[in-house]
Amino acid sequence: MLLRPSSASAVFLLVGSLALTGCGDDDAMTTMDGGLSGDAATDPDAPGACVDEDGDGAGTGCAVADCDDSDPARHPAATETCNGVDDDCDDATDEALVGAACPLTEGVCAGSASICVAGTFVCTDEAYGAFFERIEESCDGMDNDCDGSTDDDCACEEGTTQACGLTEGACSPGTQTCSGGKWGLCEDEVGPMGESCNGLDDDCDGTADEPSELEAPDCPLSLGVCVGSKRRCGGEAGFVACSGTESYGGDYQRDESLCDALDNDCDGVVDEGCECVDGTTQRCGSDVGACMRGTQTCAGGVFGGCAGATEPVVETCDGRDEDCDMRVDEDVASPTCSLRVGVCAGATQTCGGAGGFEACGASEYGPLYEASETSCDGRDNDCDGVIDEGCDCVDGTVQPCGSGVGACERGTQRCRSGVFGACEGEVGPTDESCNGLDDNCNGLTDEDFVCGVPPENTNALCEDGIDNDMDGFFDCDDWNCSRNPEVTVCAEINDALCSDGLDNDANGFTDCSDFSCSRNPDVTVCAESSNEACVDGIDNDGNGFIDCDDWSCSRNPGVTVCVEITNALCSDGYDNDGDGFIDCEDFDCFTPEVTVCD
């Protein structure tokens, strides 16, 4: 009997068995291309991990087991071929394979095809059927050796006839006539033909429309669980249309709802609408820091909650990464320090890791903090609610000083080490004179004077021995004479008079001790009025003050060696003008040209 491939139902049974094999594997999910997904596919050390060494989508611990994990051509989804190997891992080799037509095509050999034996397609006696005889011996009215002659060596009586050929199925016998003692050809017989789907036994082997003998057309759906599906023979009606599980197998669904890693509706998409294969598991959560991973189980195509996981929590100061972001103790809410006023306002404790928050110290309170306050800077440095205790003022601050009444002008005082210094730049009170000014700054003008008389302001009046202006001073003792540039009899107004050793203006001061000499720009023998004279260590004007200690140097705009008026002089650490103040402590440095003291 001629063997042919089994029907499409065998393919469906294979696909179904593969799907069942994949169920229950915790960490593996099969993909459309036969590979694996999920933690088990990527983590060989995970419990129940899938190990697929040949990359064919099947292996130990996988959704599909492999019978040979060293050969990617051998796995349960492979197609059996004639090679002497169990390709599809079903414990059978080269089963139900049919090859090309055999060379003998007459008689009982009609429609025969080669079969696979030991990895090769051959035409054996089995391939030619049960009635085949290599040397015809039967006298049964059939061409048993398939040479086109019936009962070749059977004896007969001349002229007699007999029936010949097959009477089975669609075959009908013919007639043989004996000629020359041998039976002639079988005439008018209807012999066996290749089987077709028509309800008849076309090959006269006793079975009609056997599937192994038919070349069934493919079903319209040929993907997923429908792969290899063939139309079923319906007898006289021919091949019937494919439909449902009868044609496509038990895993087929018209509208796919299963999440089983199969393409159940045969549209080329596996488990559409599903996130996962029911029953599979995957690891979830984080294993960073204090977190621990859990497990999710697929149910209804959706992975459930992460069971057994340690989730991230809000970070606290304990030396652990509780929010699992690979940073420890970040962004924790720090408690405020015990000192909360002054420069300590807003200070918070520092997280010390496993030991918790540390006690506050200088690093938390900042660079202005002083355990015992010594600075006079307008701040509460020791954070006790009292600013600059023990200080009279804030260092660097300036306040006006002196009187602004009458001819007096106020100066300024600068605070140093919590104490205001001397009043600088003020114009103080002088003796009252009859000049329309409040010289002594007492709020009264020209008191104790009879004013209205002409002042002593000529050479004649200044040497007549009379108190002409009735101010109590005679001639050169009167400032109207001695300090009047128009009066020459009193003023020591040239180098000769200011160096003759005489009190020429009779005001009690001789030569350079007299302001008429020392403060007269036309007198050069007295005034320390040049950079050279103000650095030579000599009291050139004989007024008891040397170099920059003499106002002729320190307050002379033409002398630059004493006045701190440049960035260089105001930042060199020296008291260049000898006034007791260094760099930015000196008022001279507070000019538009000096920027280092802003």
Buried (B, 14 or more C-beta within 10 A) or exposed (E): EBBBBEBBBBBBBBBBEBBEBBEEBBBBBBBBEBBBBBBBBEEEEBEBBBBBEBEBBBBEBBBBBBBBBEBBEBBBBBEBBBBEBBBBBBEEBBBBBBBEBBEBEBBBBBBBBBBBBEEEBBBEEBBBBEBBBEEBEEBBBBBBBBEEBBBBEBEBEEEEEBEBBBEBBBBBBBBBBBEEEBBBBBEEBBBBBBBBBBBBBBBBBEBBBBBBBBEBEBBEBEBBBBBBBBBBBBEEEEBBEBEEEBBBBEBBBEEBBBBBBBBBBBEEEBBBEBEBBBBBBBBBBBEBBBBBBBBBBBEEBEBBEBEEBBEBEEBBBBBBBBBBBEEBBEEBEBEBBEBEEBBBBEBBBBBBEEEEBBEBEEEBBEEBBBEEBBBBBBBBBBBEEEBBEEBEBBBEBBEEBBBEBBBBBBBBBBBBEBEBBEBBBBBEBBEBBBBEBBBBBBEEBBEEBEBEEEBBBBBEBBBEEEBBBBBEBBBBBBBBBBBBEEBBBBBBBBBEBBBEEEBBBBBEBBBBBBBBBBBBEEBBBBBBBBBEBBBEEEBBBBBEBBBBBBBBBBBBEEBBBBBBBBBEBBBEEEBBBBBEBBBBBBBBBEBEEBEEBE
